[in-house]
Amino acid sequence: MDFSLYDAEQSQQNVTAFPQPLAEQIWRTKYRYVAAGEVKDHALEQTWQRVAKGLAACEPDADQDAIVSSFYEAMRGFKVLPGGRILAGCGTARNVTLCNTFVMRTIPDRVDGIMDTLKDAALTMQMGGGVGFDFSTLRPSGTAVRGLDCPAAGPLAAMDIFDSTCKMLVTGMGRGAMMATMRIDHPDVEAFIFAKSDRARFRNFNLSVMITDAFMKAVDNDSSWDLVWDGIVMRRLRARDLWTAIMKQTYAAAEPGVLFIDRINAANPLRYLETIAATNSCAEQPLPPNGTCPLASINLAQLVLSPFTPKASLDMVELRQMVRIAVRMLDNTLDVSRYALDAQWQQAQTQRRIGVGVTGVANALAMLDVRYGSPEAVRLLGTWMQTIQNAAYQASAFLAKERGPFASYDAGKHLESDGIRALAPDVRKLIAAHGLRNGTLTTIAPTG
């Protein structure tokens, strides 16, 4: 395949026509490579070429041409859409990360620990990463600060500082984005729930309350709920009152969201290594402290055969192939990406989390003349998602055979997870033989 640059005349128009003017505008403003005022990507093909070459840079020399070609063709057909960080940064000289999602360290309950975490977050956001924090580790407002004989300002005061810092940052990827989480039993949880009643506060944060199974049982039983700090019950209130407050505030201000944190940890295939207490800024990716995960989406709308006809169907063979390519692209991303912190690099290398997701779901259903949300749509999506899950794990097992499993892989414990047990028998057999290259594989991000 010829990847030579376009000449000046060709650069006046894109070889691939954009589906609509807005798509071209987004490419020009967000993803086209322009360095010091000089346009590097004159056409969309050059963006795909740049990304394909960049992602294949860690491949053996003998294999690079074929792999670059497969990456390029998958993107050129709009079938695989790498995350925005990859599209904008891969193959460029920019000091940016290619990973979309980060969770920062567990925040120490002391001033130097808070400020060190803030510094790390600022460096991560400056490189284009969205970040999440668990503020449950900070003592509630009004409690004594040892050695100073003064009351603590509390986690929301710390969040104000983080919010101001994010507002200050100018990145090559647009505005910084953050997620703040807090446990449902933290004494300041009510203030957290109503924090966005002030529309001018926390404009750079998304907020999520971590809901436990015990709390939901208390809501169901209409029993009391304890707000606890350092093993001491600070307050006691009706669980349903707290739940109602969350629902009313979510209706009024669209936040906070809720994270069913016990369910998240139970479903985490890496639960034998970690306890999760936060997500990235958009909440699609639960991560451990210093965790990260690059993302890509399979565009289902581009995989429909004979759309809008009685013979319309999703090309399942092509779907599996696109998933395999996406898994390799994202596994390579972990190696070619830059990271703001060594701890993030180490976590990426030892767990090798990636997130293959989907976009174009509603469009694909419409092309099949299936109503979104109907029983038939649910059935089809279940089939498609199970196919994606099996194909992703199969691809990761083959990569493990080729490159070795992720460093923290424990075969006995990993194979016990419900997600692994739900895979097809032949895929489970493949994993048992070779292990897995990636600790997690699928993520449904909020694609547009």
C-alpha positions in Angstrom: 0.0 0.0 0.0 1.3 3.4 -1.0 1.3 5.8 2.0 3.1 8.7 0.3 1.9 12.2 1.1 -0.5 14.0 -1.1 0.7 16.8 -3.3 -0.5 20.4 -3.0 -3.3 20.0 -5.6 -4.6 16.8 -3.9 -4.5 18.4 -0.5 -7.3 20.8 -1.5 -9.9 18.1 -1.0 -10.3 14.9 1.0 -10.1 11.6 -0.9 -12.9 10.3 1.4 -16.0 12.4 1.4 -17.3 13.1 4.9 -20.8 11.9 5.5 -21.9 15.4 6.6 -20.3 18.8 6.9 -20.3 18.6 10.7 -18.1 15.5 10.5 -15.5 17.3 8.5 -15.6 20.3 10.9 -15.0 18.0 13.9 -12.0 16.3 12.1 -10.5 19.7 11.3 -10.9 21.1 14.8 -10.1 18.0 16.9 -8.3 15.3 15.1 -6.3 16.7 12.1 -2.6 17.1 12.9 -1.5 20.7 12.7 1.9 21.5 14.1 3.0 25.2 14.7 0.4 26.3 12.1 1.6 23.8 9.5 -1.1 21.3 8.3 0.3 17.8 8.4 -3.0 15.9 7.7 -4.2 17.4 4.4 -6.9 14.7 4.1 -8.6 12.2 6.3 -6.7 9.4 4.8 -3.5 11.0 6.2 -5.0 10.9 9.7 -5.7 7.2 9.3 -2.2 6.6 7.8 -0.6 8.5 10.7 -2.5 6.6 13.3 -2.0 3.2 11.6 1.7 3.7 11.4 1.9 5.0 14.9 0.1 2.1 16.4 2.1 -0.4 14.4 5.4 1.1 15.5 5.9 -1.5 18.3 5.4 -4.4 15.8 8.3 -6.4 14.4 9.7 -4.9 11.3 8.8 -7.9 9.2 5.1 -7.6 10.1 4.6 -3.8 10.1 3.5 -3.3 6.5 0.7 -5.9 6.8 -0.4 -4.7 10.2 -0.4 -1.0 9.1 -2.5 -2.0 6.2 -5.1 -3.8 8.4 -5.3 -0.9 10.8 -5.7 1.6 8.0 -8.4 -0.4 6.2 -10.4 -0.8 9.4 -10.4 2.9 10.0 -10.8 3.9 6.4 -14.1 2.2 6.2 -15.2 3.9 9.4 -15.6 0.4 10.8 -13.2 0.8 13.7 -13.1 4.2 15.4 -10.2 4.6 17.8 -10.8 6.9 20.8 -10.2 10.6 20.3 -6.9 10.6 22.1 -5.5 8.1 19.7 -6.9 9.9 16.6 -5.5 13.3 17.7 -2.2 12.2 19.2 -0.9 9.0 17.7 2.0 9.4 15.3 2.5 13.1 16.2 5.2 14.9 18.1 2.7 16.1 20.7 3.5 15.2 24.3 0.1 13.7 24.9 -1.3 10.4 26.1 -3.3 8.1 23.9 -5.3 6.7 26.7 -8.7 8.3 27.4 -9.4 7.1 30.9 -7.5 7.5 34.2 -8.2 7.2 37.9 -5.7 8.9 40.2 -4.1 7.6 43.3 -6.0 7.0 46.5 -6.1 10.5 48.0 -4.2 10.7 51.4 -6.1 12.5 54.1 -3.5 15.2 54.6 -2.6 18.5 52.9 0.6 17.3 51.2 -1.2 14.2 49.9 -4.1 16.1 48.5 -1.8 18.6 46.7 0.5 15.9 45.3 -2.6 14.2 43.9 -3.7 17.5 42.4 -0.4 17.9 40.8 -0.4 14.4 39.3 -4.0 15.0 38.0 -3.0 18.3 36.4 -0.1 16.7 34.6 -2.4 13.9 33.4 -5.1 16.3 32.2 -2.5 18.5 30.5 -1.6 15.4 28.4 -5.2 14.8 27.5 -6.4 12.3 30.0 -9.7 12.4 31.7 -9.4 11.6 35.4 -11.4 10.3 38.4 -10.9 10.6 42.1 -12.5 9.0 45.2 -13.0 11.8 47.8 -14.3 9.4 50.4 -10.9 9.1 51.9 -10.9 12.7 53.1 -12.3 13.4 56.6 -15.7 15.1 56.8 -16.0 18.8 57.3 -16.0 19.9 60.9 -14.0 17.0 62.3 -10.8 17.8 64.2 -7.4 18.1 62.4 -4.9 16.4 64.7 -2.2 18.7 66.0 -3.9 21.9 64.7 -6.9 22.2 67.0 -9.1 23.3 64.0 -11.9 21.8 62.1 -11.3 20.1 58.7 -12.7 21.9 55.6 -13.9 18.5 54.2 -13.8 16.8 50.8 -15.9 19.4 48.9 -13.4 22.1 49.8 -10.7 20.0 48.3 -12.9 19.5 45.2 -13.2 23.2 44.8 -9.4 23.4 44.5 -9.3 20.6 41.9 -12.1 22.2 40.0 -10.2 25.5 39.8 -7.1 23.8 38.7 -8.9 22.0 35.9 -10.4 25.3 34.7 -7.0 26.8 34.5 -5.5 24.0 32.3 -5.2 24.4 28.6 -4.7 21.1 26.8 -4.3 20.1 23.2 -7.4 17.9 23.6 -10.0 20.5 24.7 -11.2 21.1 28.3 -10.1 18.9 31.1 -12.6 16.5 32.5 -12.9 14.9 36.0 -15.1 12.5 38.0 -15.6 12.8 41.7 -17.0 9.8 43.7 -18.1 9.5 47.3 -19.3 6.6 49.3 -23.0 6.6 50.4 -21.9 6.2 54.1 -19.5 9.2 54.1 -20.8 11.9 56.6 -20.5 14.6 53.9 -22.5 12.6 51.3 -25.6 14.9 51.5 -23.5 18.0 50.7 -22.0 16.0 47.9 -25.4 15.0 46.5 -26.6 18.7 46.5 -23.2 20.2 45.4 -24.5 21.1 41.9 -27.5 22.9 43.2 -25.1 25.8 42.7 -24.9 25.8 38.9 -21.6 27.7 39.0 -19.8 25.2 41.3 -17.9 22.1 40.1 -18.4 22.9 36.4 -15.4 20.6 35.5 -16.6 17.7 37.6 -19.0 14.9 37.0 -20.3 13.5 40.4 -21.2 9.9 41.3 -22.4 8.5 44.6 -21.0 5.0 45.3 -24.0 2.9 46.3 -23.5 -0.4 48.2 -25.7 -3.5 48.4 -26.2 -2.8 52.1 -27.6 0.6 51.3 -30.0 -0.7 48.7 -31.2 -3.3 51.2 -31.8 -0.5 53.7 -33.8 1.4 51.1 -35.8 -1.7 50.3 -36.5 -2.4 54.0 -37.1 1.3 54.9 -34.5 1.1 57.6 -32.0 3.6 59.0 -28.6 4.3 57.5 -25.4 5.2 59.3 -22.9 7.8 58.1 -19.5 6.7 59.4 -16.0 8.1 59.7 -13.1 6.2 61.2 -15.4 3.6 62.6 -17.6 6.1 64.4 -21.2 6.7 63.5 -21.4 10.4 62.9 -25.1 10.6 62.0 -28.0 8.3 61.4 -30.8 8.9 58.9 -33.6 7.1 56.9 -32.1 5.3 53.9 -35.1 6.2 51.7 -34.7 9.9 52.5 -31.1 9.7 51.2 -32.2 7.8 48.1 -35.0 10.2 47.4 -32.6 13.1 47.7 -30.3 11.5 45.1 -33.3 11.0 42.7 -34.7 14.5 43.1 -31.3 16.1 42.6 -30.5 13.9 39.6 -33.9 15.0 38.1 -33.2 18.7 38.9 -29.5 18.9 37.9 -28.8 15.7 36.0 -26.3 14.8 38.8 -25.1 13.0 40.8 -25.0 9.7 39.0 -24.8 6.5 41.0 -22.2 3.7 40.9 -23.4 0.4 42.3 -19.9 -0.1 43.6 -20.3 -3.6 45.1 -21.7 -4.8 41.7 -18.8 -3.2 39.9 -16.2 -4.9 42.1 -18.0 -8.3 41.9 -18.1 -8.1 38.1 -14.4 -7.0 37.8 -12.4 -9.8 36.3 -9.3 -8.3 38.2 -11.0 -8.3 41.6 -8.4 -10.6 42.9 -5.9 -7.8 42.5 -7.7 -4.6 43.5 -10.8 -2.9 44.9 -12.3 -0.2 42.7 -13.6 3.1 44.1 -13.7 5.4 41.2 -14.2 5.7 37.4 -12.9 7.9 34.6 -14.5 11.3 33.9 -17.5 9.8 32.0 -18.0 6.8 34.2 -17.8 4.1 31.6 -14.5 2.7 32.9 -14.1 1.6 36.6 -10.4 1.7 37.4 -8.0 1.1 40.3 -5.7 3.8 41.6 -3.3 4.9 38.8 -5.3 2.7 36.3 -5.8 3.6 32.7 -7.5 2.2 29.6 -7.4 3.2 25.9 -10.7 3.0 24.0 -12.0 2.2 20.5 -15.5 1.6 19.1 -16.8 -0.8 16.4 -19.2 1.1 14.2 -22.1 -1.3 13.8 -23.8 0.9 11.2 -20.9 0.2 8.8 -21.3 -3.5 9.1 -24.9 -3.8 7.9 -25.3 -5.8 4.7 -28.1 -4.7 2.3 -29.4 -1.9 4.6 -33.0 -0.9 4.5 -34.1 -4.0 2.6 -35.8 -7.2 3.6 -32.4 -9.0 3.4 -30.6 -6.6 5.8 -28.4 -8.2 8.3 -25.2 -7.5 10.4 -22.1 -9.0 8.9 -21.0 -11.2 11.8 -17.9 -12.4 10.1 -16.7 -8.8 9.6 -17.8 -7.9 13.1 -15.4 -10.5 14.6 -12.6 -9.4 12.3 -13.0 -5.7 13.3 -13.0 -6.7 17.0 -9.7 -8.7 16.5 -8.1 -5.7 14.8 -9.4 -3.3 17.5 -7.9 -5.5 20.3 -4.5 -5.4 18.6 -4.7 -1.7 18.0 -5.5 -1.0 21.6 -2.9 -3.4 23.0 -0.3 -1.6 20.9 -1.6 1.7 22.2 -0.6 0.8 25.7 3.0 0.5 24.5 3.3 3.5 22.1 1.4 5.9 24.4 3.0 8.5 26.6 2.0 8.7 30.3 2.2 11.6 32.7 3.3 9.4 35.6 5.5 6.4 36.0 2.8 4.8 38.2 0.3 4.9 35.2 2.9 3.3 32.9 3.5 0.5 35.4 -0.2 -0.1 35.9 -0.8 -0.1 32.1 2.0 -2.7 31.6 1.0 -5.0 34.5 -2.7 -5.1 33.8 -3.0 -4.0 30.1 -6.6 -2.9 30.3 -8.3 -2.0 27.0 -11.9 -1.1 26.1 -13.5 -2.2 22.8 -17.0 -0.7 22.6 -19.6 0.1 20.0 -21.2 3.0 18.2 -23.9 3.3 15.6 -26.3 1.0 17.5 -29.5 2.9 16.7 -28.5 3.4 13.1 -27.7 -0.3 12.6 -31.1 -1.2 14.1 -32.9 1.3 11.8 -31.1 -0.2 8.8 -32.5 -3.6 9.8 -36.0 -2.1 10.3 -35.9 -2.9 14.0 -37.4 -0.4 16.5 -34.9 0.7 19.1 -35.8 -0.7 22.5 -38.1 -3.4 21.1 -37.8 -7.0 22.2 -36.2 -7.8 18.8 -33.7 -5.0 19.3 -32.8 -6.4 22.7 -32.4 -9.9 21.3 -30.2 -8.7 18.4 -28.0 -6.5 20.7 -27.5 -9.5 23.0 -26.3 -11.6 20.1 -24.0 -8.8 18.8 -22.5 -8.0 22.2 -21.9 -11.7 23.0 -20.2 -12.0 19.6 -18.0 -9.0 20.4 -17.2 -10.3 23.9 -16.1 -13.7 22.5 -14.1 -12.2 19.7 -12.3 -9.8 22.0 -11.3 -12.5 24.4 -10.3 -14.9 21.6 -8.1 -12.1 20.1 -6.5 -11.4 23.5 -5.8 -15.1 24.0 -4.0 -15.3 20.7 -2.0 -12.1 21.6 -1.1 -13.8 24.8 0.2 -16.8 22.8 2.2 -14.3 20.7 3.4 -11.8 23.3 2.7 -13.4 26.7 -0.2 -12.7 29.1 -0.4 -9.5 31.2 2.1 -9.5 34.0 -0.5 -9.8 36.9 -2.4 -12.6 35.2 -3.5 -15.4 37.6 -5.0 -18.1 35.5 -6.9 -19.8 38.4 -8.4 -16.7 39.8 -9.1 -15.0 36.5 -11.0 -17.9 35.0 -13.3 -17.9 38.0 -14.9 -14.6 37.0 -18.5 -14.6 35.8 -17.6 -12.8 32.6 -15.1 -15.6 31.6 -17.6 -18.3 32.5 -20.1 -16.8 30.1 -17.8 -17.1 27.2 -18.1 -19.8 24.5 -16.4 -23.1 25.4 -13.9 -22.8 22.6 -12.8 -19.4 23.8 -12.5 -20.5 27.4 -10.4 -23.4 26.2 -8.1 -21.0 24.3 -7.7 -18.8 27.4 -6.9 -21.8 29.5 -4.2 -22.8 27.1 -2.6 -19.3 26.5 -3.9 -16.9 29.1 -5.0 -13.4 28.3 -3.0 -10.4 27.0 -5.4 -7.9 28.6 -6.9 -7.7 32.0 -10.1 -6.2 30.7 -11.4 -6.0 27.1 -14.8 -4.4 26.6 -16.1 -1.0 27.5 -19.3 0.7 26.4 -18.3 4.4 26.2 -20.8 7.2 25.6 -20.2 7.6 21.9 -22.2 10.1 20.0 
